[in-house]
Amino acid sequence: MIQLCYRYPILMDAATAAMMRKGDKFLARWADIMTGRVPKFHLLHPDFVIVITFELVVLLFKRLFGGGWGKKGAVAEGVLRDEKPKGD
C-alpha cells in the first residue's frame, strides 16, 4: 500500500477527495483500515473501490482538461512564481 501511494500520489488525493465527499463515516472506516484494526484487503470492497476510483477519474479529468487544481491555491496567489501574495 505504501509503495503504491509513493509511486502514485494522486491515489492519496483521490482518497482525500472521497473522504471529503462521503463524510465522517467513510473517514472512520478508512482510519480503521489504515491503523490496522481491520485488514487492508477491506480497501477492495466496492464501498471504497467505486468511490475512490470515481474521485481518481475526476482528478485525472481535471488534470488533463484544465479543471484547475484549486484556483485559490498557492499557484493562483503567485507564491510559487516568486510574486507577492495579494493583500500585502
NORQUIDA-V218312 format. One record per helix or strand. SS is the DSSP state (2 for helix, 1 for strand). FROM is the first residue (numbers start at 1). TO is the last residue. If there is no record, write none. Layout:
ss | from | to
SS | FROM | TO
SS | FROM | TO
//
This chain:
ss | from | to
2 | 2 | 7
2 | 10 | 22
2 | 24 | 35
2 | 40 | 44
2 | 46 | 65
2 | 74 | 77
2 | 79 | 81
//
